[in-house]
Amino acid sequence: MPAAAPAPWIVLKFGGTSVSKRSRWDTIGRLMRETAGRDGARVLTVVSALSGVTNALQALIDGHADAGATAAAAEALVERHERFCADELGLDPQAVLGARMQALRALAADPRRAAAALDWQAEVLAQGELCSSTLGAAYLRAQGLDIGWTDARDWLRTVSIPNQGEWARRLSVSCSTASDDALRARFAAQPHALLLSQGFIARADDGGTAILGRGGSDTSAAYFGALVGARRVEIWTDVPGMFSANPRQVPDARLLTRLDYEEAQEIATTGAKVLHPRCIQPCRDAGVPLWIRDTDRPELPGTEICGSAAPVPGVKALSSRRGIVLVSMESIGMWQQVGFTADVFERFKRHGLSIDLIGTSQTNITVSLDPSENLVSSNVLEALCADLAHVCRVKVIAPCAAITLVGRGIRGLLHRLTEVWSEFGRERVHLISQSSNDLNLTFVVDEELADGIMPRLHGLLIASGAMPVDETAVFGPSWRRLGLPEGARREAWWMARRDDLLDRAAAGTPRYVYDLDTVRARARGLAGIAAVDRRFFAIKANPHPAILRVLAEEGSGLECVSAGELAHVFAVLPDLDPGRVLFTPSFAPRAEYADALARGVHVTVDSVAPLRDWPELFAGREITLRIDPGFGSGHHEKVRTGGKGAKFGLAVDAVPAVVAAAAAAGARIVGLHAHIGSGIHDTAHWREVHAVLASTADEIGTVAFLDIGGGLGIAYDPDAEAFDLAAYARELVEMKAARPEYALWIEPGRWLVAEAGVLLLTATQVVDKQGVRRVGADAGMNALLRPALYGAFHEIVNLSRLDAPPGTPVDVVGPICESGDVLGRRRRLPDATREGDVLLVADAGAYGMVMANTYNQRALPVEEALA
Ligand SMILES: *Cc1c(COP(=O)(O)O)cnc(C)c1O
């Protein structure tokens, strides 16, 4: 019988904060025991020094010139460790730490101190890990764990790298990852199944101590993992893992539960701080999976980095690096001058600068310098520029930020990035670089821009499908969700009315159902903003009579864009004061203006044509001008109604001509209006609009009110942040305070009604085709056009099986003969979903029924409002 294979190793690593408390050591002991028990593995744990100790050791080194101060610094460290040993761990310091403290004192008195010899420095720095691992082993043994202690320097050997200086060869070393059977056998022969060792330290060629440098402990764990052929390396830290963006900038950033080595390397290199980029390569070379886990929340999946799983194309992360310096070099010689590139790059080498990104043209080379790779002081830059000036014209552009999209197969995704491109298109992009490994696309922009743009870009990446967050193998919960107590997801009204909705669905689907309480609550939210003088509901979002009545009751006016909408409003509310109605058409025929003027509603003119061509209509009338402030905003290109590409509004420089035309016609301009997009979350947007309107109004002189439009967004993704009404209100208060002489009007549509509506459908068929499962519904783009038209996301649930666990991802499709008839992709409906189940499409109260159509001769949905 063959001998049983030796139990595999699993390597765990704990950082400084994870070893500086007794309770944390209890956690380490428990995790070691559980890991060994569950996986039948042996466990090697690598630890950092106690928090702050490495810095204290570095300070001791920095003060080496003063013998007394060095000795005092050593004493302080002795005392810190002894106190931790006695007070925190309840152990006898003399028995546990005696030898270590002696070594520390001896180093302070070592003759190599005076000159701060590099080998002495390395030995001093090593004491932190030697002490913490010694303390931990003693504590865990006292808790009854049979644990061994091993000196990392017996296993990790440095390798030298070309161009490495003396300092780096001792204090920022790399170690060999070449598989060494003898060493592996020796390691395997150790008597303990649980072992404790140190991060950060290794053995130099001369037998002395060497230090791994930044990110050292993670890298040690990776080296150990490679060396012993571990089943995996687990990095235990104080965050849940790697995220799709920096969660402090982007609370909607998603936990990345699985990455391949190359992607993880790229994310770590372009900004994520969780893992040092250096620690990925050893695991990758040895094919050892690397896990990031949260010490405080071991139940979370963490991030698994491996090379085995099938790659998922798509953007995985968005990162930004600040402090980037661009150097732009214009050739002064001839076009395509031979040797120009070599000439300039040689000068960067001469100044010790390593180049990150490169953009070239026939006569220009622009490169970026990353501050994390370089010491880009102004002195160095000046010297470099002086030197470069011999061969080219130089321009330095700084400070910049590099915003990077990381993910496999970026090249195949360019068509999905139109929104991202247009977001950047509003700003100045200095350099675009697409990496040759097809893993990253980087935009270099002015630094001040970077932070503000990140949440928006992240949202656009998700909305466009470029970041495939429905891939549940790769994307976990959002940072925001992780911060919430278990199960505390958004409470939607329809959850509490499930039985009622199922009964209604039984009477026939497709069916829109509106919750009037939700509409009322939203209306009251806006009514509470005192800075707003008048509110108008844009009825095109949802003209259902019950909704119009509720909103009119709550004090809202109504905004119409056609004669048809006007007729509808006065049919539903015959007694409504026409002064509470706006008419804001686009390219409408003359008769519609005539109709609106006859009704006495506020009429908005959005080009010179009506005044020029039909002056008699406007004689003696008060009108509003629709201004295009020159920029647009919103969730999709098709809903951006400002800027050169949009058909709406008067460009600011065309206003004088229109004012003249109004005067000629005998019309008086009493209001200015702008509505430049829909689905906007950035509340600062309306302040910009208001500023343009106010300054235009100042020029005209007869204006009494400024209408800043609607466009308030909602969170279609239940994981995303709700519209920040408080921030919106603050902006409105500021606008009003800045220009109190103008009345402030707003006209939201979507925000008032979207969440109040659901679309109920019935499942027709469940079909598997070539690896994709589709659940058919009895209506699709004919009932709800938004997903097909805008690529919009709507949450979809199986209302019949609301409590069943999420299953394998499916595409939810309609019955229309168009490939675009998809309501949602990769949705995790319950696996038991079958014909006859009721599907609920959430947040369908705005731009739902109004865009429904009878394409394919399918009947329109029915509608009902819940009182
Ligand atoms: C559509 C529209 C609105 C409302 O837009 P929402 O994004 O639904 O808030 C406001 N004003 C005008 C002129 C509109 O056309």
The ligand as an SDF file (V2000), in Angstrom:
LIG
                    3D

 15 15  0  0  0  0  0  0  0  0999 V2000
  -39.1850   64.7650  -18.5230 C   0  0  0  0  0  0  0  0  0  0  0  0
  -39.1010   66.1230  -18.0430 C   0  0  0  0  0  0  0  0  0  0  0  0
  -38.9770   66.3730  -16.6690 C   0  0  0  0  0  0  0  0  0  0  0  0
  -38.8990   65.3020  -15.6280 C   0  0  0  0  0  0  0  0  0  0  0  0
  -37.7430   64.5020  -15.7060 O   0  0  0  0  0  0  0  0  0  0  0  0
  -37.4740   63.3760  -14.6140 P   0  0  0  0  0  0  0  0  0  0  0  0
  -36.1530   62.8660  -14.9620 O   0  0  0  0  0  0  0  0  0  0  0  0
  -38.5220   62.3530  -14.7540 O   0  0  0  0  0  0  0  0  0  0  0  0
  -37.4870   64.0270  -13.2820 O   0  0  0  0  0  0  0  0  0  0  0  0
  -38.9220   67.6720  -16.2700 C   0  0  0  0  0  0  0  0  0  0  0  0
  -38.9830   68.6880  -17.1760 N   0  0  0  0  0  0  0  0  0  0  0  0
  -39.0880   68.4800  -18.4980 C   0  0  0  0  0  0  0  0  0  0  0  0
  -39.1450   69.6190  -19.4230 C   0  0  0  0  0  0  0  0  0  0  0  0
  -39.1460   67.1850  -18.9750 C   0  0  0  0  0  0  0  0  0  0  0  0
  -39.2400   66.9790  -20.2860 O   0  0  0  0  0  0  0  0  0  0  0  0
  1  2  1  0
  2  3  1  0
  2 14  2  0
  3  4  1  0
  3 10  2  0
  4  5  1  0
  5  6  1  0
  6  7  2  0
  6  8  1  0
  6  9  1  0
 10 11  1  0
 11 12  2  0
 12 13  1  0
 12 14  1  0
 14 15  1  0
M  END
$$$$
